[in-house]
Amino acid sequence: MRALALRVEYRTDPVGIDVRRPRLSWELESAVRGDVQIGYRIAVSSSAAQAAAATGDLWDSGRVSSAETIGIEYDGPELRSGQRCWWSVHVWDASGGPSGWAPAAFWEMGLLEDSDWRAVWIAPAVEASQSVGPPHGVTLDPGSPLASRFDLGGWRGPRPAYLRQRFSVEAPVVAARAYVTARGLYDLHVNGQRVGEDLLRPGWTDYDKRIQYQVYDVTPFVRSGANAVALLLGSGWFAGRVAWQDRIYGDTPSVLVQLQITRADGAVEFVCSDGSWVSAASPLLWSDLLIGECFDASAQVTGWDAAELDDTSWQPVTVVAPPTAPLVAERGPAVRRLRVLTPISVRQQVPGRWTFDMGQNMVGRVRLRVSGPAGTRLVIRHAEMLEADGRLHTANLRKALATDIVVLDGDDIVYEPHFTTHGFRYVEVSGLPGSPADGFLTGIVLGSDLPQAGEFECSHPLVNALQSNIVWGQWGNFFEVPTDCPQRDERLGWTGDAQAFINTACFNADTAAFFTKWLDDLIDTQRPDGAVGDVAPLVRPAMFGAAAPGWGDAVVIVPWRLYERYGDRGLLNRCFPAMAAWVDYISTGNPGHLWLNRRGMDYGDWVSVNAETPKDLLATAFFAHSADLVSRAAVVLGRKEDAARYGKRFQSIRTAFNDAYVTPSGRMVGNTQTAYALGIAFDLLPADKRTAAGEFLAADVASRADHLSTGFLGVAHLLPALLATGQLDTAYRLLEQESFPSWLYSVRQGATTVWERWDAWTENDGFKDSEMNSFNHYAFGSVGEWLYSVIGGLRTAVGSVGFDRLVIKPQPGGSINSARLRHHTVRGPVSVEWTQREAFDLTVSLPPNVTAEVWLPEVDTVTEGGTPVASAEGVKVLGRRDGYHVLQVGAGRYDFRTGVR
Ligand code: BGC
């Protein structure tokens, strides 16, 4: 057995963390079936040399008899700011054999004390960042019905500016770090080179509550002799437009930079932002996340980031007041370039206007490779869809102008915007002299760089297309925070959507670090009375009051799901007070246990179709579920009193729910799919009514000729509720439905991402007549969980933590006769593959420390690797249940074959 994939706080070799007792995790690999770790020893060393000898001079856990591989807290002496720790782990397998030390990994601490910051906040001189606008007379399509409503009028944004400082180092450099943050967005350069691949830093938080900083290892950039550190500073979320508003956190971008340079002679030098830095206007006339960016090539400053530049004509910067919010080390994955797309077609719409089809609804921007006479102005507009006449469909952008402008200076350029991003499939370029050359335009896909964790494929091509659409929707909308609609002027961290999609999200990607960061954002929205926001970060002045039912409940549901998925007890513990406070907030306003008051904006089962679920029923179902999860969290955390208190509350709400909304026959008020789905999924119904509720649910589906009616709150629970009540055939009929409204309807219409509304576009009505109509919105993609867990067959056993005990039980149906999935769990990769032809063949592969019950259709013979299962190595026969053979296996790969039916 060997340990691999060593991680610290979910990240590989992180530089700059401020968790004082970081938690260490690893995965295991073994060639032995059923292998488990029976012990480990962790050594944390103060240098690479010490690590090579695994001295553990900082901390040696000693041999610990334990199977644990997740979240083991560093328990050595307190760590210093900037300290780098090398670590390794040695494990013992089931036979007691030692693995030897895994190749060493490391982490490095950030700046732990306020006093570690010697730098001061600076802003560019006013001359350098003078606001520009309106954007060269660019407005929305004059023909658009929304043009006047969304007229940008005199929109102005601060002009992005350059800031720089020269410095010299009089000895060889052995180490250099840059500690950087901004109120705005920055690109850091040292000696003519951009540092790292991260984009749109320092990312988005509520800048009045918390500001993230980044730490970069700039050792390769700094040299002995003359150096320069330089930044491009834009407005971003801080001083640009967010949703429908301008400058919600501040007017003027500013930056904080501290370089710490260790010389070969042992001396440490600091280069810190201060009043001696200089600034100048950049060639970006404006740049805004929603509006777009304007680049004037003639305003370029050659060598702006190089030591050699004569910057004596630059303006002195202004030292500005520091924020009151604390600085925190970045916790989640940064936005990066995730993919590059080449257009699949280009056509000239009207003379001089070229429309490129990227073949995929994507989030990011385009990179242009272009030359043309000085003064040539290219206008690049983006849209998700085209109108019937081929023009861009811009009504659903609202005030997101999503327009980039490039002014050429006669030279060849390669240009990609810096501080903007759009949601689009089509790009219209006008102003180009002649026709676009080969390689003129490429699509650069941006998103938070989460490790990919899942793949799913089955024998149904449209279901595979749906899976692809779900994954693309996740890439585009996991952007700093879980957002909605990357195309329009919104892109907010909607809580309801996040809780609906989380299980699917976790199958597709390792979301642990991403959601850990976002939970900080969410808890930042919590008021003293326990209410949280509808969106996180909160957008001020508060656009919404306390959260609505099914939205605010994310503060309970998300930490719980992360616990189930990643076994993160520490996170659950940290979130517990916020979870309990939210439930108390609802309780206080609703002593009768039905959630009738304090429902905020009360969105209900948002964008459901042809069905209206009573809002008090919906709300009360979520109230019950949240109380239930808080009680379960209390059990895990050993909080006995809380467990009893919230358990009792769950029962009271459940009773009130049944009294108010469920008839003796099991029919529910409203009689909607969502009502039944929630009643069943949240375990709100007594056993005798549960089956009946499943029948009413199936009957409703049948009455709609196998179509769904659920909105955001019901959709994730619809197919699971059918499955749980013995209505699998109905579930498959819904999944395979291709006519409106259904999941595959949009796929049939050529969708490449999941739509916000079932009727976003229909043959009968064309585009939904609404400004709220995104073609890239992940909520309805929450069916992805069902693809992995029911078609693919990968589920967890009751009480499983961090995917340690699985149930592998593919349940084929409809026309689907094969599927395969890979899922990288927190304990390592799991794969499942099955085909059902004359026999049912199933291949399963599990990492060490994981066990699975494997359910195979009950037929006469079941073999593994050609041997009857009763005598197959590592396979335990548990018996027969509900028409299945039930077996148990541990680590390893198993090839099961059933006899011919
Ligand atoms: C957003 C959704 C959100 C909803 C709440 C919409 O504008 O796109 O994501 O959940 O508002 O009403």
Residues whose N, C-alpha, C, O or C-beta is under 5 A from the ligand:
A	BS01	BGC	D484 W494 G496 D497 Y603
